[in-house]
Every structure is written in structure tokens, then in C-alpha cells.
Amino acid sequence: MVFKLNAVDFEQQEAIKYRPGQRVELKQRPGVVDIIVEYDPMMVPPIALANDPKPRYPEELLLVVTAKRNEWLKPAGRRKVRTFSGEYALAK
């Protein structure tokens, strides 16, 4: 089985992974979280951070994954429901 991965595909995958707004942690400074401002594949190193003047390589960063809260898990608020008599009442 042969896989063809050219430079353009690699750059596109890397650009998606290191997109602006993504939170990252520097491997040199564990616990320090920063935000990617720009990813420019023509720049070496390609990643500019918000609070770090020095551009970084992807190998120097760890992606910070934030778990999104599932909307279906949140408790339901009060809402109007139709009763059997056709009237509307507030659900608890």
C-alpha cells in the first residue's frame, strides 16, 4: 500500500491543526497556555503566538483541547408545554 502525501496536503493539514484561535502550550514552559494568532506556511517557523514575540515550530507546541459542553446534557429550563386540555402551562 502506497500513501502519497505531498507538501501541499501536509501544509493544509498542519494549517487546519494549528488554526488561528487554537490554544496551545509551549513544551519549554509547561502550564503556559497561549493562542495562535497566525499560521503562515511560507514563514519559517510558521506559527505566531499572541503573547510570544518569537515564532514557533509545531514541534515546540502542544495543542490544548477544550471539551465542549454537550447541550443535550444541560438541565432544561422552564418552558411552555401544551396540556391535554389545550392550554399552555410552565414545565418544571
N, C-alpha and C positions, 0 to 999 in steps of 0.2 A: 504494500500500500504506500503510495507516494503522496505526500502533502506538499502543496506549493503555497508558500507564504512569501509574498513579495514585500518589498519595503512599503509600498502604499497601503496594503492591508494592515501591516504591523503598525504603521503610524495612525491609521484610522482607529484601530482597536485601542491603542495607547491614548489617543485623544478622547475617546469615549470614557475610558477608565479614569483619566486624570482631567476631567472637565472642570471648567471654572465653577467655583462654589463648593467643590468637593472638599471635605475636611480631611486633613492628613496630619500625621505625626512624624516628626523627624526622628530617624533612628539614632542620631547622635545625641538627641535630647529627649529621652522618653518622658511622656507626660505632657509635653508641649504640643498643643494642637494648633494648627494654622489652616488657613483657607487658600485654595488655589485661585489665583487671580487670572492667570493666563497660561495656556498650553500652546506653544508655538514650535512645531516640528522643525522649522528652519533655524531655530535658535539652539545653541549648544551651551549649556544644558537647557532643556526645553520648558521647564516649569518655573513660573514666577509665583511666589507666595505673597500674601498680604502683609505679613509682619516680618518678613525676612528679605533684606536687600539683595542677597546672593541667590541667583537662580539655582535650581536643584535638578538632579537627575532622578528618574523614577526609582532607582535602586536605593536612594537615600531616604525614601518616604514609605510610610505605612498608611494604607487607607483606613480611615476611621469610619466604621459602618454604624449608622444610627438606625435602630429598629423603629420602624414606623408603627404607630399605634393603629391597630385594626379598628375601623369604625364600627364593625358589627359587634365588637366586644364592649363598647361603651354602654353604660346604662341608658335606657330610654327615658326621655324626659316626659313631661305631661303633654298629652296630645288629645285632640278631639277624636272620639270614635262614635260611630253610629250604633245606637242600641236597636233592639228588636222592634221597638215601637216607632222607630224612625227619627227619634230625637238624637241630638248630639250631647255627649257627656264627656267630661275630662277623665282620661285614663290615668291610673296611678302608676 
